Amino acid sequence: MATYLGTGFRPELTDFTTLRTFLDTEWAHLGDAFYKQSVGYLYDLTHFHYMGVKDPFFAFLLKFAREHSITDVADVGCGIALDTQALLQAGLDVHGYDLDNPSLDYALWRLNRDLDAAHRIHALHQLPGRHHRLAYAVDVLGHAEDPPDLIELLFTTADYVCLNLAPHDPDHRYGPADLHPVLDHERVLADLSKHGDLVRLGAQPPNVLTVWRSDVRR
């Protein structure tokens, strides 16, 4: 990241406590444009990847993919695409999709530099009409401006959809809350059930891990 940002790199933001304060300021300043304009989010996503917090999710996903001989995967909400890159290096045929923002720009630069694979990173608006065997979205639903639309997109894109469901909060209404907002499970599960069937369930406390088979693609 230091190479990519050059003189704009802020080493103090590699300290997670300092970064949190910076992100709070960005959040207040950018409002709804946070995910489209934030630079601090690059540091946050890097921290998040190397903390190992998502390791149980990817163990769950990879086990399912191997059991079903699936290699064609879409990483929806890929952010800076460190997960995409790791799965590519593990031998999967992965494409990453996200909003056109600083995170995606960094992902394109890094995939081009490290793997000559910038062609695997796409703006989210390029996803409709494409088909993948499996699409996953890890810690993405709570960020979406319209979660039901994102759910429908996932199920029309892939034969299988892998999601983690963050803790339930009946008062949450998808509005800006924090960088990792909780979900109203009753609402989310109703939207998911409209488009597919639950075929695999796992646990990563406090998250629930799920794989759904798409009725749309069947």
C-alpha positions, 0 to 999 in steps of 0.5 A: 500500500505504501508503494501504491499511495506514495507520498500520500501514504500515512504510516500512522494509520497502520495503527488500528486505534489511530485508524479508527479515529480517522475513520470516524472523522471520514464517516462524519465528513463523507456520510453516504459517500463513505464507501465510494470515497474513503481512503482510510477504508483501504487501511481498514480492509488491510487490517481486517484481512490480516487479522484472520477474522474471515478465516472460518468463512473461507474455510467454510466456502472452500470446503463447499466448493471442493465438495461440489468441484466448483472453481468459478467464483465471484467475490462480490464486494471485493474491496481491495481484493486481498481475498480475491488474490488469496483465492486465485493463488489457491487455484480458484478462478475468481473475479472480484466486483465492487463499487467504483471507488478507491478500494477498487482502484487499489485492487486493480493496481495490486492484481496487475502488479502481483499476478498480471490479473487486473482483468479479474477486477470489475465494477459492480455494474458489470456483474448483471448478466454474468454467470458464476458457479458460486458468488460470495459476499462476506460482510457486505449485506450490511453495507448495501444501499439496497440489500434486497437488490443485492441479494437478487443480483447474487442469486441471478448471478450464481448457482450457489450463494455463500453469505455470512450473516452478522448478529441480529438486531431488530432495530437495524434498518440498513442505515449508516451505523458503523463499518460492520453493521448488524442485520435484521435477520427476519428481513434478510432471511425472507429476502434470501428465501425468495430466491433460493434454498438453504443447503449448508449452515455453519457457525462463526460466532457471532456470525452464521455462515450459509450457502444457498442454491439459487432457484433463479439459476436452477 
